[in-house]
Amino acid sequence: MTILDLTKYKMITNVENKGSKLILEINKNYFVEVEISYEEVEILDNGILKINAHPKRAENLKMGILNLISYKIANNLKSKITNRRVIYINEPIPLIGHTAFGLIDRGRNIIQVRGHCGCNMNCIFCSVDEGKYSKTRKNDYYVDLDYLVKEYKKLAEFKGNYKLESHLDGQGEPSLYYPLVDLVQELNDINKDGIVTMQSNGVPLTYKLIDELEEVGLHRINLSINAIDEKMAKLLAGDRNYNIEKILDIAEYIKNSKIHLLVAPILLPNINDEEFKKVIDYTINLDLRIKQNVINPLTGKKDPILGCQLCEIYPLGRKPKKMKVWNYKKFYSLLESYENEYKKKGIDVKLKLKPEDFGTHKRKKLPYVFKLGEKVLVDVVLDGRVKGEVLGVANNRIIQIINCKNEDKLIGEKVRVRILRNKDNIYVGEIC
């Protein structure tokens, strides 16, 4: 008899069974179903499989089951958040070239780290049409932790590993990445005198998670709060279960920790104008009430408490019907009027921010491997993030190949692609 304990595998975070079918929870937010059809295998509770066979046969069955699980994770993984298929990213798929996963270098000391995509909210202004009600997204991606850290270390060394900022963001909610605490710890260990920061809508955050992130040295959370009024907050989040009181409580908990809180409200002109100002007022009052002395080692100063944003419209994003489109001149004029209003009250508030306020500066940039208009022979390796897209690999870069027909038939093929975009080593092309 041989015992196979599936709970010993780090990525398997829970196991349930229905008859001969295993339902494996993978990294908290994903699941896969595996049919165990061997007569010699008995499925016990708590992820234990008992293999009643001769030792050699039992060992072969054990390896067969593990291989089957690996295959199912690679091909049939689903998100519990979005209900979409999830593609597990590991070697040899490059982590540079796509905006949905991996690493992005924009020629500064910030490296954007995107371990996964998929969001628990359905914000009416989402620039990438995320959430379970998305009309454009067909696949999500998850990057293996060890692989993500390994490739980050290479990029950090290339850029000169000093005063770097690892910024966890992406097409979705960064705090849903699991194991998040391990990722922050690993990035902090690499960054030496740098920092690790993160964006969040706040919904998955808990006191326990904030405590753990504080312990491993997360420097800042950019927390999205777009309205104080409960009805407006739910409307903007696109979720009737969104609880603004819980988010405000989390904001205060962060403020009492060693993690710097930056509140990042977004203005949707003609929709949340009054609420946008209420968020600013709330944040300034919170800052006055709870003093926080977290120093950014990149600047030697405290970070700003507010990071105000203007809603922009993107080709595949959502545009609220009543929203007016503003330019940044008008937006900055509004922020300046708020600054002056507070100055009259004796409160010095900086709302018009610059990169240097966070210690952001230019840094050695990865060279481009393809020129605009260049024709490249590409191996098509994965299905795409949106309809009509597949992902190809060439010269250690991912290329989004758009305007495709019959995507499934292209996977595994070699195609010639014309490069349409190469900015920041994010590559988009179409078959030529």
Secondary structure, DSSP 8 states (H G I E B T S, - for coil): -EEEEGGGSTTEEEEEEETTEEEEEETTTEEEEEE---TTEEE-STTEEEE-S-HHHHHHHHHHHHHHHHHHHHHH-EETTT--EEEEE-TTS-SSS-SSSEEEE-SBSEEEEE-B-B-S---TT-TT--STT-SSB-EEEEE-HHHHHHHHHHHHHHH-SSS-EEEE--SB-GGGSTTHHHHHHHHHHHHTT-EEEEEE-STT--HHHHHHHHHTT--EEEE----SSHHHHHHHHT-TT--HHHHHHHHHHHHTSSSEEEE--EE-TTTSHHHHHHHHHHHHHHHHHS----EETTTTEE--SB--EE----TTS---TT-----HHHHHHHHHHHHHHHHHTT-----S--GGGGT--B------SS-TT-EEEEEEEEE-SBTT-EEEEETTEEEEEES-SSHHHHTT-EEEEEEEE-GGG--EEEE-
